[in-house]
């Protein structure tokens, strides 16, 4: 298992106990030109989308590329579907 996958798996164990998980097909998101979502859940009447980065370099490159724009559009799309406020959060390994 790759380092990034292990980091995401460790986070998801705790994450899914805090709210109602939202599972979205990556194929559907790609069809709509949206960013693939690592983790998402519904908590306190809000959709929270998480992007998991296994390094600070990965986090820095996120802000330089088009990925952050696609992730924001995915977050906005989920807000419209669920008719809830939504938030995008970035988690990076230190």
N, CA, C and O atoms as a GROMACS GRO file, in nm:
protein
  376
    1UNK      N    1   0.085  -0.119   0.000
    1UNK     CA    2   0.000   0.000   0.000
    1UNK      C    3   0.089   0.124   0.000
    1UNK      O    4   0.188   0.131   0.072
    2UNK      N    5   0.052   0.220  -0.081
    2UNK     CA    6   0.130   0.344  -0.090
    2UNK      C    7   0.108   0.431   0.033
    2UNK      O    8   0.005   0.421   0.099
    3UNK      N    9   0.206   0.516   0.063
    3UNK     CA   10   0.202   0.603   0.180
    3UNK      C   11   0.077   0.690   0.184
    3UNK      O   12   0.011   0.700   0.287
    4UNK      N   13   0.044   0.752   0.071
    4UNK     CA   14  -0.074   0.838   0.064
    4UNK      C   15  -0.204   0.763   0.090
    4UNK      O   16  -0.293   0.814   0.157
    5UNK      N   17  -0.213   0.641   0.037
    5UNK     CA   18  -0.333   0.561   0.058
    5UNK      C   19  -0.346   0.522   0.205
    5UNK      O   20  -0.457   0.522   0.260
    6UNK      N   21  -0.235   0.489   0.268
    6UNK     CA   22  -0.235   0.451   0.410
    6UNK      C   23  -0.279   0.571   0.497
    6UNK      O   24  -0.358   0.555   0.589
    7UNK      N   25  -0.226   0.688   0.466
    7UNK     CA   26  -0.262   0.809   0.539
    7UNK      C   27  -0.412   0.836   0.527
    7UNK      O   28  -0.478   0.866   0.626
    8UNK      N   29  -0.464   0.826   0.404
    8UNK     CA   30  -0.608   0.848   0.381
    8UNK      C   31  -0.691   0.744   0.454
    8UNK      O   32  -0.795   0.777   0.511
    9UNK      N   33  -0.647   0.619   0.454
    9UNK     CA   34  -0.720   0.512   0.522
    9UNK      C   35  -0.725   0.537   0.673
    9UNK      O   36  -0.830   0.518   0.736
   10UNK      N   37  -0.614   0.579   0.730
   10UNK     CA   38  -0.610   0.607   0.875
   10UNK      C   39  -0.706   0.720   0.911
   10UNK      O   40  -0.777   0.713   1.012
   11UNK      N   41  -0.708   0.824   0.829
   11UNK     CA   42  -0.797   0.937   0.855
   11UNK      C   43  -0.943   0.896   0.839
   11UNK      O   44  -1.028   0.937   0.918
   12UNK      N   45  -0.973   0.814   0.738
   12UNK     CA   46  -1.112   0.779   0.710
   12UNK      C   47  -1.174   0.695   0.821
   12UNK      O   48  -1.296   0.702   0.842
   13UNK      N   49  -1.095   0.616   0.893
   13UNK     CA   50  -1.149   0.535   1.004
   13UNK      C   51  -1.215   0.625   1.108
   13UNK      O   52  -1.327   0.600   1.152
   14UNK      N   53  -1.144   0.730   1.147
   14UNK     CA   54  -1.196   0.824   1.246
   14UNK      C   55  -1.306   0.911   1.186
   14UNK      O   56  -1.408   0.937   1.249
   15UNK      N   57  -1.283   0.955   1.065
   15UNK     CA   58  -1.372   1.046   0.993
   15UNK      C   59  -1.515   0.994   0.984
   15UNK      O   60  -1.610   1.067   1.011
   16UNK      N   61  -1.531   0.867   0.946
   16UNK     CA   62  -1.664   0.812   0.922
   16UNK      C   63  -1.745   0.791   1.050
   16UNK      O   64  -1.865   0.765   1.043
   17UNK      N   65  -1.682   0.801   1.164
   17UNK     CA   66  -1.755   0.792   1.290
   17UNK      C   67  -1.814   0.926   1.333
   17UNK      O   68  -1.895   0.930   1.425
   18UNK      N   69  -1.774   1.035   1.267
   18UNK     CA   70  -1.816   1.169   1.308
   18UNK      C   71  -1.938   1.221   1.236
   18UNK      O   72  -1.992   1.325   1.275
   19UNK      N   73  -1.985   1.156   1.133
   19UNK     CA   74  -2.099   1.205   1.057
   19UNK      C   75  -2.153   1.098   0.965
   19UNK      O   76  -2.112   0.982   0.973
   20UNK      N   77  -2.243   1.136   0.879
   20UNK     CA   78  -2.300   1.044   0.782
   20UNK      C   79  -2.214   1.050   0.656
   20UNK      O   80  -2.208   1.154   0.591
   21UNK      N   81  -2.148   0.938   0.621
   21UNK     CA   82  -2.060   0.939   0.504
   21UNK      C   83  -2.139   0.965   0.375
   21UNK      O   84  -2.253   0.921   0.359
   22UNK      N   85  -2.076   1.038   0.284
   22UNK     CA   86  -2.131   1.062   0.151
   22UNK      C   87  -2.036   0.996   0.052
   22UNK      O   88  -1.918   1.030   0.046
   23UNK      N   89  -2.088   0.904  -0.025
   23UNK     CA   90  -2.007   0.836  -0.126
   23UNK      C   91  -2.050   0.883  -0.264
   23UNK      O   92  -2.169   0.881  -0.296
   24UNK      N   93  -1.954   0.924  -0.344
   24UNK     CA   94  -1.982   0.978  -0.477
   24UNK      C   95  -1.893   0.907  -0.577
   24UNK      O   96  -1.773   0.891  -0.556
   25UNK      N   97  -1.953   0.864  -0.684
   25UNK     CA   98  -1.879   0.796  -0.789
   25UNK      C   99  -1.777   0.890  -0.854
   25UNK      O  100  -1.814   0.998  -0.900
   26UNK      N  101  -1.649   0.850  -0.857
   26UNK     CA  102  -1.549   0.932  -0.927
   26UNK      C  103  -1.581   0.947  -1.075
   26UNK      O  104  -1.551   1.050  -1.135
   27UNK      N  105  -1.643   0.845  -1.134
   27UNK     CA  106  -1.681   0.853  -1.276
   27UNK      C  107  -1.784   0.962  -1.299
   27UNK      O  108  -1.776   1.035  -1.397
   28UNK      N  109  -1.882   0.974  -1.209
   28UNK     CA  110  -1.983   1.079  -1.221
   28UNK      C  111  -1.919   1.217  -1.210
   28UNK      O  112  -1.949   1.308  -1.287
   29UNK      N  113  -1.831   1.232  -1.112
   29UNK     CA  114  -1.763   1.361  -1.093
   29UNK      C  115  -1.680   1.397  -1.217
   29UNK      O  116  -1.682   1.512  -1.261
   30UNK      N  117  -1.608   1.301  -1.271
   30UNK     CA  118  -1.527   1.327  -1.391
   30UNK      C  119  -1.615   1.366  -1.509
   30UNK      O  120  -1.580   1.456  -1.586
   31UNK      N  121  -1.730   1.297  -1.525
   31UNK     CA  122  -1.823   1.330  -1.634
   31UNK      C  123  -1.869   1.474  -1.626
   31UNK      O  124  -1.889   1.538  -1.729
   32UNK      N  125  -1.885   1.524  -1.505
   32UNK     CA  126  -1.932   1.661  -1.485
   32UNK      C  127  -1.818   1.762  -1.480
   32UNK      O  128  -1.841   1.881  -1.461
   33UNK      N  129  -1.695   1.714  -1.498
   33UNK     CA  130  -1.579   1.804  -1.496
   33UNK      C  131  -1.544   1.851  -1.356
   33UNK      O  132  -1.481   1.956  -1.339
   34UNK      N  133  -1.585   1.773  -1.256
   34UNK     CA  134  -1.561   1.810  -1.117
   34UNK      C  135  -1.442   1.732  -1.062
   34UNK      O  136  -1.397   1.635  -1.124
   35UNK      N  137  -1.391   1.773  -0.946
   35UNK     CA  138  -1.278   1.707  -0.884
   35UNK      C  139  -1.320   1.584  -0.804
   35UNK      O  140  -1.426   1.583  -0.741
   36UNK      N  141  -1.236   1.484  -0.809
   36UNK     CA  142  -1.261   1.362  -0.732
   36UNK      C  143  -1.246   1.393  -0.584
   36UNK      O  144  -1.152   1.462  -0.543
   37UNK      N  145  -1.338   1.342  -0.504
   37UNK     CA  146  -1.343   1.372  -0.362
   37UNK      C  147  -1.283   1.257  -0.282
   37UNK      O  148  -1.319   1.141  -0.302
   38UNK      N  149  -1.190   1.289  -0.191
   38UNK     CA  150  -1.131   1.185  -0.106
   38UNK      C  151  -1.230   1.138  -0.002
   38UNK      O  152  -1.257   1.019   0.010
   39UNK      N  153  -1.285   1.232   0.075
   39UNK     CA  154  -1.381   1.200   0.181
   39UNK      C  155  -1.486   1.311   0.189
   39UNK      O  156  -1.456   1.428   0.166
   40UNK      N  157  -1.608   1.271   0.221
   40UNK     CA  158  -1.714   1.370   0.243
   40UNK      C  159  -1.814   1.312   0.341
   40UNK      O  160  -1.840   1.191   0.342
   41UNK      N  161  -1.869   1.398   0.422
   41UNK     CA  162  -1.976   1.354   0.513
   41UNK      C  163  -2.067   1.470   0.547
   41UNK      O  164  -2.037   1.587   0.523
   42UNK      N  165  -2.181   1.432   0.604
   42UNK     CA  166  -2.281   1.528   0.649
   42UNK      C  167  -2.274   1.530   0.801
   42UNK      O  168  -2.294   1.428   0.867
   43UNK      N  169  -2.246   1.648   0.855
   43UNK     CA  170  -2.236   1.662   1.000
   43UNK      C  171  -2.291   1.799   1.039
   43UNK      O  172  -2.260   1.900   0.975
   44UNK      N  173  -2.372   1.802   1.143
   44UNK     CA  174  -2.434   1.927   1.191
   44UNK      C  175  -2.501   2.003   1.078
   44UNK      O  176  -2.488   2.125   1.067
   45UNK      N  177  -2.574   1.930   0.994
   45UNK     CA  178  -2.652   1.990   0.885
   45UNK      C  179  -2.564   2.061   0.780
   45UNK      O  180  -2.609   2.153   0.713
   46UNK      N  181  -2.439   2.016   0.768
   46UNK     CA  182  -2.346   2.075   0.672
   46UNK      C  183  -2.270   1.963   0.600
   46UNK      O  184  -2.234   1.862   0.661
   47UNK      N  185  -2.246   1.983   0.471
   47UNK     CA  186  -2.163   1.890   0.393
   47UNK      C  187  -2.018   1.935   0.407
   47UNK      O  188  -1.986   2.051   0.381
   48UNK      N  189  -1.932   1.843   0.449
   48UNK     CA  190  -1.791   1.875   0.459
   48UNK      C  191  -1.714   1.781   0.367
   48UNK      O  192  -1.727   1.658   0.377
   49UNK      N  193  -1.636   1.841   0.278
   49UNK     CA  194  -1.555   1.767   0.181
   49UNK      C  195  -1.410   1.782   0.222
   49UNK      O  196  -1.364   1.892   0.252
   50UNK      N  197  -1.336   1.670   0.222
   50UNK     CA  198  -1.196   1.672   0.260
   50UNK      C  199  -1.108   1.626   0.145
   50UNK      O  200  -1.139   1.528   0.077
   51UNK      N  201  -1.000   1.697   0.123
   51UNK     CA  202  -0.894   1.654   0.032
   51UNK      C  203  -0.776   1.616   0.121
   51UNK      O  204  -0.730   1.696   0.203
   52UNK      N  205  -0.727   1.494   0.104
   52UNK     CA  206  -0.619   1.442   0.187
   52UNK      C  207  -0.489   1.446   0.108
   52UNK      O  208  -0.482   1.393  -0.003
   53UNK      N  209  -0.387   1.509   0.165
   53UNK     CA  210  -0.256   1.515   0.102
   53UNK      C  211  -0.155   1.452   0.198
   53UNK      O  212  -0.153   1.483   0.317
   54UNK      N  213  -0.072   1.362   0.145
   54UNK     CA  214   0.023   1.291   0.231
   54UNK      C  215   0.153   1.369   0.252
   54UNK      O  216   0.243   1.322   0.322
   55UNK      N  217   0.164   1.487   0.191
   55UNK     CA  218   0.284   1.568   0.210
   55UNK      C  219   0.252   1.716   0.196
   55UNK      O  220   0.149   1.752   0.138
   56UNK      N  221   0.339   1.800   0.248
   56UNK     CA  222   0.322   1.944   0.233
   56UNK      C  223   0.340   1.985   0.087
   56UNK      O  224   0.277   2.079   0.040
   57UNK      N  225   0.427   1.913   0.017
   57UNK     CA  226   0.450   1.943  -0.125
   57UNK      C  227   0.319   1.921  -0.203
   57UNK      O  228   0.284   2.000  -0.290
   58UNK      N  229   0.250   1.813  -0.171
   58UNK     CA  230   0.121   1.786  -0.236
   58UNK      C  231   0.020   1.895  -0.208
   58UNK      O  232  -0.057   1.933  -0.296
   59UNK      N  233   0.021   1.946  -0.086
   59UNK     CA  234  -0.071   2.054  -0.050
   59UNK      C  235  -0.036   2.182  -0.126
   59UNK      O  236  -0.125   2.252  -0.175
   60UNK      N  237   0.092   2.212  -0.135
   60UNK     CA  238   0.134   2.333  -0.206
   60UNK      C  239   0.099   2.325  -0.354
   60UNK      O  240   0.055   2.424  -0.413
   61UNK      N  241   0.118   2.207  -0.415
   61UNK     CA  242   0.087   2.192  -0.558
   61UNK      C  243  -0.063   2.200  -0.583
   61UNK      O  244  -0.105   2.237  -0.692
   62UNK      N  245  -0.143   2.164  -0.484
   62UNK     CA  246  -0.289   2.172  -0.497
   62UNK      C  247  -0.331   2.315  -0.529
   62UNK      O  248  -0.418   2.336  -0.613
   63UNK      N  249  -0.270   2.412  -0.464
   63UNK     CA  250  -0.309   2.552  -0.483
   63UNK      C  251  -0.254   2.613  -0.611
   63UNK      O  252  -0.302   2.717  -0.656
   64UNK      N  253  -0.154   2.548  -0.671
   64UNK     CA  254  -0.099   2.600  -0.796
   64UNK      C  255  -0.170   2.544  -0.919
   64UNK      O  256  -0.162   2.602  -1.027
   65UNK      N  257  -0.239   2.432  -0.904
   65UNK     CA  258  -0.299   2.366  -1.020
   65UNK      C  259  -0.449   2.388  -1.030
   65UNK      O  260  -0.507   2.469  -0.958
   66UNK      N  261  -0.509   2.315  -1.121
   66UNK     CA  262  -0.653   2.326  -1.144
   66UNK      C  263  -0.734   2.239  -1.049
   66UNK      O  264  -0.856   2.250  -1.043
   67UNK      N  265  -0.666   2.151  -0.975
   67UNK     CA  266  -0.737   2.059  -0.887
   67UNK      C  267  -0.822   2.132  -0.784
   67UNK      O  268  -0.935   2.092  -0.758
   68UNK      N  269  -0.770   2.239  -0.725
   68UNK     CA  270  -0.845   2.311  -0.622
   68UNK      C  271  -0.974   2.369  -0.679
   68UNK      O  272  -1.076   2.371  -0.611
   69UNK      N  273  -0.970   2.416  -0.802
   69UNK     CA  274  -1.090   2.470  -0.867
   69UNK      C  275  -1.194   2.360  -0.886
   69UNK      O  276  -1.312   2.380  -0.858
   70UNK      N  277  -1.149   2.244  -0.933
   70UNK     CA  278  -1.242   2.131  -0.952
   70UNK      C  279  -1.300   2.085  -0.818
   70UNK      O  280  -1.418   2.051  -0.810
   71UNK      N  281  -1.218   2.084  -0.712
   71UNK     CA  282  -1.267   2.044  -0.580
   71UNK      C  283  -1.369   2.144  -0.526
   71UNK      O  284  -1.469   2.106  -0.465
   72UNK      N  285  -1.345   2.270  -0.548
   72UNK     CA  286  -1.442   2.373  -0.504
   72UNK      C  287  -1.574   2.356  -0.578
   72UNK      O  288  -1.681   2.369  -0.519
   73UNK      N  289  -1.566   2.326  -0.707
   73UNK     CA  290  -1.689   2.304  -0.784
   73UNK      C  291  -1.761   2.178  -0.736
   73UNK      O  292  -1.884   2.176  -0.733
   74UNK      N  293  -1.687   2.075  -0.698
   74UNK     CA  294  -1.749   1.955  -0.642
   74UNK      C  295  -1.821   1.987  -0.512
   74UNK      O  296  -1.932   1.939  -0.488
   75UNK      N  297  -1.758   2.068  -0.429
   75UNK     CA  298  -1.817   2.107  -0.301
   75UNK      C  299  -1.945   2.188  -0.323
   75UNK      O  300  -2.045   2.165  -0.257
   76UNK      N  301  -1.940   2.281  -0.416
   76UNK     CA  302  -2.058   2.362  -0.449
   76UNK      C  303  -2.170   2.274  -0.505
   76UNK      O  304  -2.287   2.294  -0.471
   77UNK      N  305  -2.136   2.177  -0.589
   77UNK     CA  306  -2.233   2.085  -0.648
   77UNK      C  307  -2.303   2.004  -0.538
   77UNK      O  308  -2.425   1.989  -0.540
   78UNK      N  309  -2.225   1.953  -0.442
   78UNK     CA  310  -2.285   1.877  -0.331
   78UNK      C  311  -2.376   1.965  -0.246
   78UNK      O  312  -2.481   1.920  -0.200
   79UNK      N  313  -2.338   2.090  -0.225
   79UNK     CA  314  -2.422   2.183  -0.150
   79UNK      C  315  -2.557   2.198  -0.218
   79UNK      O  316  -2.661   2.198  -0.152
   80UNK      N  317  -2.556   2.212  -0.350
   80UNK     CA  318  -2.682   2.225  -0.425
   80UNK      C  319  -2.765   2.097  -0.417
   80UNK      O  320  -2.886   2.104  -0.400
   81UNK      N  321  -2.702   1.982  -0.430
   81UNK     CA  322  -2.775   1.855  -0.427
   81UNK      C  323  -2.841   1.832  -0.291
   81UNK      O  324  -2.958   1.796  -0.283
   82UNK      N  325  -2.764   1.854  -0.185
   82UNK     CA  326  -2.816   1.829  -0.050
   82UNK      C  327  -2.891   1.949   0.008
   82UNK      O  328  -2.952   1.939   0.114
   83UNK      N  329  -2.886   2.062  -0.062
   83UNK     CA  330  -2.949   2.186  -0.013
   83UNK      C  331  -2.901   2.220   0.128
   83UNK      O  332  -2.978   2.248   0.219
   84UNK      N  333  -2.768   2.214   0.141
   84UNK     CA  334  -2.702   2.242   0.269
   84UNK      C  335  -2.581   2.332   0.242
   84UNK      O  336  -2.535   2.343   0.129
   85UNK      N  337  -2.532   2.394   0.346
   85UNK     CA  338  -2.405   2.464   0.336
   85UNK      C  339  -2.297   2.358   0.320
   85UNK      O  340  -2.312   2.246   0.368
   86UNK      N  341  -2.189   2.392   0.253
   86UNK     CA  342  -2.079   2.297   0.233
   86UNK      C  343  -1.946   2.367   0.255
   86UNK      O  344  -1.934   2.489   0.240
   87UNK      N  345  -1.847   2.287   0.292
   87UNK     CA  346  -1.715   2.340   0.321
   87UNK      C  347  -1.610   2.242   0.268
   87UNK      O  348  -1.626   2.120   0.283
   88UNK      N  349  -1.505   2.293   0.209
   88UNK     CA  350  -1.393   2.214   0.163
   88UNK      C  351  -1.278   2.234   0.262
   88UNK      O  352  -1.240   2.346   0.295
   89UNK      N  353  -1.223   2.121   0.309
   89UNK     CA  354  -1.110   2.127   0.402
   89UNK      C  355  -0.995   2.045   0.344
   89UNK      O  356  -1.016   1.940   0.283
   90UNK      N  357  -0.875   2.092   0.365
   90UNK     CA  358  -0.755   2.023   0.319
   90UNK      C  359  -0.682   1.968   0.442
   90UNK      O  360  -0.655   2.042   0.537
   91UNK      N  361  -0.650   1.840   0.438
   91UNK     CA  362  -0.573   1.778   0.546
   91UNK      C  363  -0.440   1.733   0.486
   91UNK      O  364  -0.439   1.656   0.390
   92UNK      N  365  -0.329   1.780   0.542
   92UNK     CA  366  -0.197   1.742   0.492
   92UNK      C  367  -0.116   1.685   0.607
   92UNK      O  368  -0.118   1.735   0.719
   93UNK      N  369  -0.044   1.578   0.576
   93UNK     CA  370   0.045   1.518   0.675
   93UNK      C  371   0.157   1.617   0.702
   93UNK      O  372   0.210   1.678   0.609
   94UNK      N  373   0.194   1.632   0.825
   94UNK     CA  374   0.299   1.728   0.863
   94UNK      C  375   0.436   1.672   0.842
   94UNK      O  376   0.536   1.739   0.869
   0.00000   0.00000   0.00000
